[in-house]
Amino acid sequence: MAIGRIISGQSLNEQEESFNVSLRPKFLAECVGQLNVREKLAIAIQAARQRSEPLEHILFYGPPGLGKTTLANVVANEMEAKIRCSSGPALAKAGDIMGLLSNVNTGDVLFIDEIHRLSTPVEEFIYPAMEDFKVDYTVDSGLHAKTINFPLKHFTLVGATTRAGLLSAPLRSRFGMLYHLDFYTSEDLTEILMRSAKLLDLQYEDGTLELIAACSRGTPRVANRLLKRVRDYAQVKGTGVLSKGIVESSLKMERIDPLGLDELDRAFLRALVEVYDGGPAGIEAIAATLGEERDTLEDVVEPYLLQIGFLRRTKRGREITTQACRHLGLKPHKKKNAPGQPELFEKPEQ
């Protein structure tokens, strides 16, 4: 059920990624939202260019789909530098990253996505590269092994991660600038959708983009994905122009409600009410009830439900909130105390 969720912040496939690349801003002036991060980046970039120096190493962290890769490309464009891209899982051994490092020129940007998934040998190999711009590379093995000290050009490493807590302290400390990306407001998402609609030469009526933004879960990638689906629906079922009726029908077909909840989100909340009397319930128990993996629920479902106040995490487990019950039209079950068990802070009889 969780595979290929339309409201997931993760990229679904390479085709979607290439579609998103065409919509990405190329410079800071074109970016929307993340005002604090953009201001800090603008100052750092301007200072580095005035000194004719490469930027410090940068780490972007936050939920998927918020623009970490986009900002890495923006940094390279602003510095008028080339960018070389890779990802943590793709760099399995020292030789893999050695090929990247040996080809970077002064001021170039080396972007590593999901940097928390670097293997320990690779991570330790890039420490001297980040600090001293040199690496000790071992050639051959056994009796013929020899270590070559390889000097590197001064480059900027830009890392991106959805799990900052999994980064080792030594690696994290080597980044000069760490920026956390927050979820976007509906106003920012509407502005992003207006820009995307213009690039796609898409006509829309007033108020339609706001409907899409409201159920995009604060994530630009989701907003652009929904815009693409609604555009297809409008082309086949309508005149190609986005109207409120077309947008609402399209979202209803995708089973996405006005708050951006899909069928898995609703099944999660319904299970809490109908099976576990509103909670508290352990995540393992909920996962077994829904037939889903625990990681899927923790990484994909829960963050947004916690963000909008539909779910509580307690030491005893997950609990649904009154606000969520009201949204789903469910009646929260009133828990009864066990016989003979007094209420907490119950007044003693006089």
CORCORPE-V189955 format. One record per backbone hydrogen bond with DSSP energy under -1.0 kcal/mol. CO is the residue of the C=O (numbers start at 1). NH is the residue of the N-H. E is the energy in kcal/mol with one decimal. If there is no record, write none. Layout:
co=CO nh=NH e=E
co=CO nh=NH e=E
This chain:
co=2 nh=5 e=-1.3
co=5 nh=8 e=-1.5
co=13 nh=17 e=-1.8
co=14 nh=18 e=-2.4
co=15 nh=19 e=-1.7
co=16 nh=20 e=-2.5
co=17 nh=21 e=-2.0
co=18 nh=22 e=-1.2
co=20 nh=23 e=-1.2
co=27 nh=30 e=-1.4
co=28 nh=31 e=-1.1
co=34 nh=38 e=-2.5
co=35 nh=39 e=-2.4
co=36 nh=40 e=-2.0
co=37 nh=41 e=-2.5
co=38 nh=42 e=-2.5
co=39 nh=43 e=-1.9
co=40 nh=44 e=-2.3
co=41 nh=45 e=-2.9
co=42 nh=46 e=-2.4
co=43 nh=47 e=-2.5
co=44 nh=48 e=-2.3
co=45 nh=49 e=-2.4
co=46 nh=50 e=-2.2
co=47 nh=51 e=-1.7
co=48 nh=53 e=-2.8
co=57 nh=177 e=-2.0
co=58 nh=159 e=-2.8
co=59 nh=179 e=-3.0
co=60 nh=161 e=-1.9
co=61 nh=181 e=-2.5
co=65 nh=221 e=-1.6
co=67 nh=71 e=-2.3
co=68 nh=72 e=-1.8
co=69 nh=73 e=-1.9
co=70 nh=74 e=-2.2
co=71 nh=75 e=-2.6
co=72 nh=76 e=-1.8
co=73 nh=77 e=-2.3
co=74 nh=78 e=-2.8
co=75 nh=79 e=-2.0
co=76 nh=81 e=-2.9
co=77 nh=80 e=-1.0
co=82 nh=109 e=-2.9
co=84 nh=111 e=-3.1
co=86 nh=113 e=-2.5
co=88 nh=91 e=-1.1
co=90 nh=92 e=-1.1
co=93 nh=96 e=-1.2
co=93 nh=97 e=-1.0
co=94 nh=98 e=-1.9
co=95 nh=99 e=-1.5
co=97 nh=101 e=-2.8
co=98 nh=102 e=-2.3
co=105 nh=108 e=-2.2
co=108 nh=156 e=-2.8
co=109 nh=84 e=-2.6
co=110 nh=158 e=-2.7
co=111 nh=86 e=-2.2
co=112 nh=160 e=-2.0
co=113 nh=88 e=-2.8
co=114 nh=117 e=-2.0
co=115 nh=118 e=-1.5
co=119 nh=123 e=-2.6
co=120 nh=124 e=-2.6
co=121 nh=125 e=-1.5
co=122 nh=126 e=-1.7
co=126 nh=130 e=-2.4
co=127 nh=131 e=-2.2
co=128 nh=132 e=-2.2
co=133 nh=152 e=-2.9
co=135 nh=150 e=-3.5
co=137 nh=148 e=-3.1
co=139 nh=146 e=-1.9
co=141 nh=144 e=-1.2
co=142 nh=145 e=-1.3
co=146 nh=139 e=-3.2
co=148 nh=137 e=-2.9
co=150 nh=135 e=-2.1
co=154 nh=107 e=-3.5
co=156 nh=110 e=-2.8
co=157 nh=58 e=-2.1
co=158 nh=112 e=-2.4
co=159 nh=60 e=-3.0
co=160 nh=115 e=-2.1
co=161 nh=62 e=-1.7
co=163 nh=166 e=-1.7
co=164 nh=167 e=-1.4
co=168 nh=172 e=-2.4
co=169 nh=173 e=-2.4
co=171 nh=174 e=-1.0
co=172 nh=175 e=-1.4
co=177 nh=59 e=-2.7
co=179 nh=61 e=-2.4
co=185 nh=189 e=-2.3
co=186 nh=190 e=-2.3
co=187 nh=191 e=-1.9
co=188 nh=192 e=-2.2
co=189 nh=193 e=-2.6
co=190 nh=194 e=-2.1
co=191 nh=195 e=-1.9
co=192 nh=196 e=-2.4
co=193 nh=197 e=-3.0
co=194 nh=198 e=-1.8
co=195 nh=199 e=-2.1
co=196 nh=200 e=-2.1
co=197 nh=202 e=-3.1
co=198 nh=201 e=-1.0
co=203 nh=242 e=-2.4
co=205 nh=208 e=-1.6
co=207 nh=211 e=-1.0
co=208 nh=212 e=-1.5
co=209 nh=213 e=-2.6
co=210 nh=214 e=-2.1
co=213 nh=216 e=-1.6
co=216 nh=219 e=-1.8
co=218 nh=184 e=-2.7
co=219 nh=223 e=-2.1
co=220 nh=224 e=-2.7
co=221 nh=225 e=-1.8
co=222 nh=226 e=-2.7
co=223 nh=227 e=-2.3
co=224 nh=228 e=-1.9
co=225 nh=229 e=-2.0
co=226 nh=230 e=-2.9
co=227 nh=231 e=-2.4
co=228 nh=232 e=-2.0
co=229 nh=233 e=-2.2
co=230 nh=234 e=-2.8
co=231 nh=235 e=-2.0
co=232 nh=236 e=-2.0
co=233 nh=237 e=-3.2
co=234 nh=238 e=-1.2
co=234 nh=240 e=-1.5
co=242 nh=205 e=-2.6
co=243 nh=247 e=-2.6
co=244 nh=248 e=-2.7
co=245 nh=249 e=-2.3
co=246 nh=250 e=-2.5
co=247 nh=251 e=-2.5
co=248 nh=252 e=-2.1
co=249 nh=253 e=-2.1
co=250 nh=254 e=-1.7
co=251 nh=256 e=-2.7
co=257 nh=260 e=-2.5
co=261 nh=257 e=-2.2
co=262 nh=266 e=-2.2
co=263 nh=267 e=-2.4
co=264 nh=268 e=-2.2
co=265 nh=269 e=-2.1
co=266 nh=270 e=-2.8
co=267 nh=271 e=-2.4
co=268 nh=272 e=-1.5
co=269 nh=273 e=-1.6
co=270 nh=274 e=-3.4
co=271 nh=275 e=-1.9
co=271 nh=276 e=-1.4
co=272 nh=278 e=-3.7
co=276 nh=279 e=-2.5
co=278 nh=320 e=-2.2
co=281 nh=318 e=-3.3
co=282 nh=286 e=-2.0
co=283 nh=287 e=-2.4
co=284 nh=288 e=-2.1
co=285 nh=289 e=-2.1
co=286 nh=290 e=-2.3
co=287 nh=291 e=-1.3
co=287 nh=292 e=-1.9
co=293 nh=297 e=-1.7
co=294 nh=298 e=-2.4
co=295 nh=299 e=-2.8
co=296 nh=300 e=-2.4
co=296 nh=301 e=-1.1
co=297 nh=302 e=-3.0
co=301 nh=305 e=-1.3
co=302 nh=306 e=-2.8
co=303 nh=307 e=-2.0
co=304 nh=308 e=-2.2
co=305 nh=310 e=-2.7
co=305 nh=311 e=-1.0
co=310 nh=321 e=-1.4
co=312 nh=319 e=-2.4
co=317 nh=314 e=-2.6
co=318 nh=281 e=-1.3
co=319 nh=312 e=-2.9
co=321 nh=325 e=-1.8
co=322 nh=326 e=-2.3
co=323 nh=327 e=-1.9
co=324 nh=328 e=-2.2
co=325 nh=329 e=-1.0
co=325 nh=330 e=-2.6
co=338 nh=341 e=-2.5
co=343 nh=346 e=-1.7
